[in-house]
């Protein structure tokens, strides 16, 4: 709005200078500079009042859309303004110059000129006011859209918490049946992860280093509860950085890989994870697991994967690429994220 106000001020200043220049150079009648200055001020003030009342009319029209009423009222205001401008010019000429040098034809020409100027100013005022209203409307629409997106993102974050907790409880149930001593040890590790998760999940953004640290712990816990017949490899190439990421975005893909990894008896069962930074701010996650085609498929998405896709779309929009590939005996996820710095 500051730009529009500044443009408005420049417009009226420019118009004043044009009127002043025209009056100063006029030879019939001939005005001295002080008289021309006073005349220009009075004319511009009259036009400014004209625009003020016209803007009130335009704002009313924008809400009512009564075209006939608006056109009639706008023409009436322009006509009245033209009469006032003509009368002002006439009396200034008589009073300041102490003689009548305006003939009937001059007055008619002056009136027609003032009417043309009034209509032109009215058209410009309408265009400017409509432009301002459109900008304000677009701003309100964008604010509303952002508000809805924020609420949707917050909702997805709250949905992730019970989903994550449910998966942890399932893992603990498995460990208790397998080895109670090991379950107690891992329970302590899980509680630390869960505590960190509860606090950090309230934040809109967290440091990438924190997300990677969490993912490493989570990956190791999943690895510990897996059978010996599962070959697991992981590689982390994340140098020191100041990048930000939405919290707990990557763990869903790790969880998905362990959940749907194959249980072949005649060939290798494996999970391969590689997380690295590319071009300083581009995070790449590649995770591949052996899979049975009827169990894991891009078309058969779990709750976690649906949530993470929605979060990606809302938070990153065009700044990410997610590719899910199902082959005969493997499932691959590649996520590329363009991150921002602190």
N, C-alpha and C positions, 0 to 999 in steps of 0.2 A: 504493500500500500504506500510505502514511502516513495517508491519510484513514480507511482501515479500522481501523488501530490506534487512531487518535484516537476513532473512533466506539465502538470496543470499550471504551476507558477510560471514556468518558462513560457507557456503558451500565452498567458495574459500579459507578461512582460513584453514578449515579442509583438503582440497585437497593439499594446500601448505605444511602443516605439514606432510601429508602422503608421498609426493614426497621427502621432505627434509629427513625424516626418512629413506626412502628406499635408497637414495643416500649416506647418512652417513654410513649406514650399508653395503653398497656394497663393495665387495672384488675384483671384476673384472669389471671395474677398481676400485681402492681404492681411494676415495675422502676424503680430509680433510674436517672438518666442514665448514670453510670459502668458500672453492670451492663448496661444496655441497649446501651451502646457495645461492651463486650466481647462480649456475646452476638451482636450484629450482625456484628462482625469475624469471629468463629468461623464463623457461618453462611455468610457471603460467601466466606471462604477455602475452606470445604468445597465450596460450589457451584463455585468456581473450579477446584478439583482435579477435580471431577466433569466439568467442561467440557473440561479438558485431556485426560483419558483418553478422553472421548467423541470429541474431535477426531481423536485417533489412530485410533479405530475408524472414523470417517467417512472419513478419508483412505484407509484400507485398503479400505473398501467401494467407494469411487469407482473404485478400480482393479480390484477383483474382481467387483463387482456381484452379490454373494451376498446377496440381500434377506432371506431367512429367517434366515441367520446374523446379519446386521446388526440386525434387529428384536429377535431374542432377546437379543443382547449388550447392545443399548441399553436394553432393558427391565430387564435384570439390573443394569446399572450404576445406572439410575434407582432401582430398588428398594433396592439397597445404600446409595445416597446418602440415600434417604428414611429408612432405619433409622438411619444415622449422625446425620442432622439431628435426628430425634426423640430419640435418646439424648442428644445434646448439649444440646438444650433441656431435657430432663428433669433431667439432672445439674446443669446451670447453675442451674435453679430450686431444686433441693434445696440445693446448696452455697452459692449466693449469698444465698438467702433463708432458709437454715437451717431450712426446714420443707417438708414435702411438701404442696403444694396442688393437685397434678395427680391426678385420679381416672382410673379405667380408660377411661371415656368420653372424657375430655379427651385421653388419650394416643392413642386410636384416631382421634379427630378431627384431632389434631396430625399423626399419621402420614399420614393421607389428604391433608391439606393439603400436607405436605412432598412426597408422591409426585406430587401434581398440579403443584407448582412444579418438581420435577425433570424431569417429562415435558415441561412447557412450555419450560424452559430447554434441554432436549435438542432439541426441535423448532426452537427459534431458532438453536441452535448449528449444527444440520444445514443450515439455510437459509443462514446466514452463511458457513459453510465451503464450501458448494456455490457460492455467489456468488463467493467468493474464487478458487476453482478455475476457474470459468468466465472470470473476468477474466484470470487467469494464462494460461489456454489461448488466449484471444482475443489476448492480447499476444504470445504465442509465435507464433501463426499470422500476425499482422500483421508481426512481425519477419522471419519466414520469407518472407512474400510480398514485403516490401520488399527482402530480400536477393536474391530471384529477379529482381525488377524491375531492381535495380542491375546484376546480371550480364547481363541481357538488353540493357540500355542500353549497357553497356560493350562487349558483343559487336557491337552495331549500330555503335558508334563505330569499332571496329576494322575493320568491313566497309567503312565509308565511305572510309577512307584509300586502300586499293588502287583502289577505284572512281574516286575523284577523280584519283589519279595516272594511271590508265589513260586518262582523258579528256584530261588535259594532254599526255600522250605522243601521243595522236591528233592534237591540235591542232598540236603541234610538227612532226609528220610532214607535215601539210598545209602548214605554213609553209615548211619546208625545200624542198619541191618547188616552192613558189611563188616565194620570194625568200630566198636564204640569208643575205643581210645583215640583212634584217628579222627572220629567224628567230633570228639571234644576239642581236639587241637584245631581242627578246621572250623569249628563253630566260632572260636575266638577270631580267626581270620575273617570269617564271613561277617561277624558283627562289626569289625572295623570297616569293612567295605560297605556294609549297609549303613553305618553311621555316616560315613563320608558321602554316600549316595543321597541320604535324606537331606543333609545340609546343602550340598552343592546343587541338587536338583531344583532348588528354589531360585537359583540364578539363571538369568537368561543366557549369559555367556560365561565360560570358564577358560582358563589357560589351556592351550593344547598339551602342554607338559603334564598338567594334572589329569587330563583325559587319557593320555597315553599311559601314565603311571597306574591309573585305575584299571585300564584295559589289560596291562601286564599282570596285575594281581588276579584279576578275574580270569584271565587265560590260564594262569598257573593253577588256580583252584579247579577249573574245569579239567585241566590236564591230570591233576592228582586223582580225580575220581574216575578217570577213564581206565579202561582195561589195558593190559599189557600188549594186546594184539593190535592196538591202535598206534600207528606211527605219527608222531606230532613234531612239526618243525615250525619255528617262528623266527622272524628277523625284524629288528627294529632299527631303522636308519633315520632317526629324528635328532638333528643337531639342536643346540640351544637356540631358542627363539622366543618371540613375544607375541605369538599368534593366538587368536581366540577361536573357540568353537562352541557350539551349543552342547550342553552337558549330556554325557552318556549316549552319544549317538552311535558309536562304533561297537559297543558291547553287544548290541542286538545281533549283529552279523556273526560274532564269535559264538554267541549262544545258539544261533541257528545252525551253525556248522557242527557243533557238538551234539545238538539234539537230533540232527538228521543224518549224521555220518553213517556209512554203511556197516553192515555186520557180515561181510563176505567170509566164507570159509575157504574158498578156493583162490582168492587173490587178496591183494594188499588193501587194508583199510587205513586211511590217512587223512590228516588235516594239515594244510600248509598255509601259514600266515606271513604276509610281508606288509609292513607299514613303513612308509617313507615320505620324505618331503622332496618335491620337485619344483624347480624354479623359485625357491625361497618361500613362497606362500601357497603352494599347491600341495595339498595332502592327498596321498594315494594309499588306499587300502585294498590289497588283494588277498582274498581268502578262498581256498579251494579245498573241497572235501570229497572223498569217495562217496558215492550215493547211489541208491537204487532208484531208477527212474520213476517207479510207481509211488515212491515215498515222498521225494522232494522234487518240486517243480515250481517254476516261476508263476504258474497259474494257480498253484495251491499255496496261498500265503497265510501265515499265522498272524495272530494279533500283533505281535511285536514288529513284524516286518511291515504291516500296514501302518502302524504308528510311525515308524521311522521314515517311511516314504512320505507320509503327510508332513512330518516335521521338516524334512528336507525341502519340500515344495514351499512351505510357508516361510522358512527361515533363509533359504538360499536361492530359491526360484531358478534363475538362469545361471547360477554360479556353481552348479554341480552336475556330475554325470554319474548315473548309477546303471550298471549293466549286470544283469543276472543271466547266467548261461547254464543250461542243462544239457549235458552230453549223456552218452549211453550209461556211463558208470561214474560220472563226476558232476559236481555242481560248483560253479565259480561265481564269486561276487567281486566286482571291481567298482570301487567308489572313488571318484575324484572330486575334491572340494577346493574351491578357491576361498582361502581364509583371509581375514583382516587382522591387522596388528592392534595391539593395545592402544 
